[in-house]
C-alpha cells in the first residue's frame, strides 16, 4: 500500500464503499516481515510514497519470488525488481505462476510487477544518453521514473540503436 492507495481507501470509507473495520484490517499489516533472508519494510509505501524495491543481484529466484509474494500479500500491488538477469527472471516467473505477471524487460534486466502507473503529475524527467553502452542504464532510469508516476522524455543519441563495436584487446 502506498500513499495513493491509502488515500483511495480513506475515500472509499468516506463514501461508504468500505467499512471502517475493513479499512482497519487492510492497514493493520505488520510494519515488517522477516523472511529469514530478508527483512521487508511493509509500510514504506505509506510513509515514503513508494514501496519496497527488490535488488535482484545476489538473490536467488526463489528469494525474489518469496519477496514479491510477501509484498503482494501485504498490499503492495506494484513492485520494481532491479538487476534481474534473464535466467533468474524466467525461474522467478515460473515460481510466481500465472497469477502474477513479472513484467520482465530483458534489455534493461528489470521487472515491473503490476506494470507502470499512469502519470501522477509528480513531474517530467528527461533521461539522456550518448551511446549504445549507456542505453541499458538510461532505460532503467526512464522505466523506474515511469514506474513511480513521472512523465519521461528520452533523448538518446543517434548511435544508441547501433550495435556496440567489438572490444579491443591490448
Helices and strands as residue ranges (DSSP letters): H 3-14, H 20-27, E 32-34, E 39-41, H 44-48, E 53-55, H 61-73, E 79-82, H 86-96, E 104-105, E 110-113, E 124-129, H 132-147, E 151-156, G 158-161
